[in-house]
Amino acid sequence: MALDGDAASMKVATFQSHPGASKTHPIQAGRHDMIGLQILKRARAVPEQYVQAFRGLPVANISDCMARMSAAGPRLRPMHKAGCLCGPALTVKCRPGDNLMIHKALTLAQRGDVIAVDGGGDLTNALFGEIMMATAIARGVAGIVIDGAVRDSDAIRAGEFPLYAAGVTHRGPYKDGPGEINVPIAIDGMIIHPGDLIVGDADGVLCVPYDVVEQVLADTHRKIDAEKQTLADIAAGKLDVSWIDATLRRIGCNPDAKG
């Protein structure tokens, strides 16, 4: 069934994915992008003042101030030696096992950006390695988050360039597409919009939505202050633990130990 003459206007174009290799894709004549195959401009990004304000704050505290409802999943782990991650998201959605759009994102990234990649969580092929890491560092990228695999893990682990991934494999990627840049993505249920704030430390990665960075920042500082007081109370032997028995009674459990 033809729709508005689309069938008649289809043609075959050759996409050169890398030297010596080609692949044909059916595309509409005169059309340069489509859903699943497009590169968009980022409309906004969290201001630098918030990037600096969040830098180094514990991700666990930030997460607590977001009702503990958002996370990139336990598989996404820091692959680098040490160091925190903080910066506005440049998002990439790619076909599992294919990193063409990640290469393109590296050419578009501004200094301080965090390239966040939805690779479908597939670990069959590595989407990122030492050469791409060197490129990211040279361009001033703040870090990489990949819901997928990486390789050259020794080189990554030896440095402090923030790189989070779900796994490691020696098998390399393909470079044929499709994919998208600067579209909303999801990593293990955590939604990331272009320009949202991405933070990461040894506990994992978190996205702070653009519209709530100011509120979350203030709440996080209050949370940190409260925890400092709790630690001081523990050191002074004054920690109030009455809430434990109160909670047990509320849920119907006798807090008094039975002989």
N, C-alpha and C positions, 0 to 999 in steps of 0.2 A: 504494500500500500504506500503510495507516494504522499508526502506531506508538503504542500505548497511548492511542488516542483523540486524539492531537495534532492530526490534521487537523480534527477536529470542533471543536477549541478555538481554531483560528486565527482572527484577526480582522485588519482593516486599520485602522491608526492613522495619523493625519497628523502628520508631524514638521515643524514650522515652522523652516526652516534659516536664514532671514533675512527681514526685512520684505519682503512682496510675493512671496515664493516659498515653495512647499511641495512636499513629496514624500511619497509613500505608501510605507510599508514593511510587509510582512507580519510580524506579531509574535504570539507566543503570548499568549493572554489572561492577564492578571495577571502576566506575566513582565517583569522590568525590565532584565535583561541577558542576554547570551549570549556564547559564544566569538566574539571579533571585535567585540563591542559591549558593553564593560563598563568600569567605573571602580572600581579597587580602592584600598584603603588601603596605603600603604607600611609594611611591618612593621619595617624597621630602616634606619639610615643610618650611614655612617661617622662616628665622633665628630669634633667640631670640632678636637680636638687634632691629629688626623692631617691634616685639611684644611690647617691652618696649617703643619704640618711639611712637607707636600709642596709647598706653594705656592712657586713660583719654581724648583723643581728641574727640570733639563733633562729634557724628555720622552724624548729619545734615551737618556739614561742609565737612566731608569726602564724603558724598553723593553728595553734590554740585559739588565737584571736579571730580565726575564720571558722570557728565552730568545729574544727577538725574534720571538715567535710570534703576537703579538696586535697588531692595528692597525685603524684605521677606514678605511684605504685612502688612496691618494694623491690622490683627487679631493677629499677633505674638507679644505678650506683655510680659514685665517683670513680672514674678510671685514672685520675691524675693523683700525684703524690699528696698534695695538700693545697688548701686555698679555697676561698668562697667564690660563689658566682652571683653576679648581680648586674642586671641590665635589661633594656627593653627588648621585647621579642620580635625577631624577624622570622616568620613562620614558614615552614616548608612541609608540604604533603607529597610524599613520593610513593611510587609503586614499590612494594616489598622487594628488596634486593637490587634496586636501581637508584643511583645517586646523581643522575644528571642535574636535577633541580637543586641539589645541595651545592654542586659546583657553580651553578648560576647564582645562587644566593650568596656565595662567597664574593662574587664580583659586585654584588649590590649592597653588601653590608656596610653600614657606617661604623666608625670607630665607637666602641662601647656596646654594640649590639650583641644580643645573645641569639644565635641561630637555633631555633627549636624545631625539631624534625619529627613528624609523624610518619614513621616507617612501618606502621602496622604491627609493630612488636615482633616482626619476623627476624629470626637469628640465623637464617640460612646463609646469607651473604653479608659481608661487612660493608657498611655504607661510608665509613670514614677511617682514615689511617694517618700515618706520619706525614706524608706529603701534604695532605689537606690541612692537617694541623699547622704545619709550617706556613701555609698560605694564610690561614686564619690569623695566626699571630702577627704576620707581616702586615695584615690589613687592620690590625687593632681590634679584632673581634674579642668580646669579653668572655665568650665561652660557647660551648656547644652542648645541646641536649638532644639525644637521639633515642627514640623508641625503636631500637634496632641494635645491630651489632657493629663493633669496630674491630680493627686489626692493628698490628704493630703495637701491641699492648705494652711491651717493655718500654718503648720510646715514650708512649703516653704516660705511663706510670712514673717514669723518671723525671718528668717535668711538673710544673705547677700551672699549666694552662688548664682552666676548668673544663672538663669534658665528662659528661654523664651519659651512660649507655646501658642497655639491657643485657649485653653479653659480648662475647668475643668469639670470632672465628677467623681462620686464615683465608677462607674463600672470599675472593674479591667481588666487587659489584658489577652490574651492567650499567650502561649509560645510554639508554634508549628512550626514557620517559615511559608513560606520561608523568605528570606531576603538577603541583601548583605552588605558587609563592605568594605570601601575604594574604592567606585565607584563614578562617578559623580552623583550628585543628584540635584533636583530642588525644591525650596520652593517658591511657588507663582510666578514662572517664574525666580527667581534668581538662577543662576547656581552656584553650589559649587563643586569644585574639591578637592580631598584629599590634604591637605597641604596648601590650600588657607588661608588667614587671615580672621578670623571672629571677628567683633567688634559689641558691643552693648551698649546701654545706655537707658535712660528713653524713648527715641524717637523710639527705635526699633533696629533691627539687620541688618547688612550689611556685605556682603562678598567682600573683596578686593582680586582680583586674584593675584596669586603668582607672575606673571611676571611683574606686574605694581605697586608693593608696594612702590618702591622707588619714582617713579614719583608722585603717589597719595599722599605720605607723604609730598613731597616738595610743591605740589599744595595746600594741606590742610593748611600748615603753612602760605602760602601767603594769603589764604582765611581768616584765623584767624586774620592776621595782618590788612587786609583790613576792616574787621568788627570792629576791635578796633578803627580804624581811623573814621569809620562811627559813632560809639557811641560817640567818642570825639567831632565830628562835631555837633552831636545832642545837646550835653551838652553845647557847645559854641554858639549854635544858628546859625551855619553856614552850615547846611545840604543843599546840592544842590539837589533840587527836580525838576529841569528843565526837567529831563528825562521823567517825567510823562506826561506833555503836549506834548513833542516831540513824545512820543509813541502814544498818542491819535490822533495827527495829521497824523501820519504815517498810522494808521489803518482806517482813514477817519472820525474821530469824532472831532467836534469842542470843544476844551477844555474850551471855555468861556461859563460860565453858562448863560442860557437864562432866562429872567424875565417872 
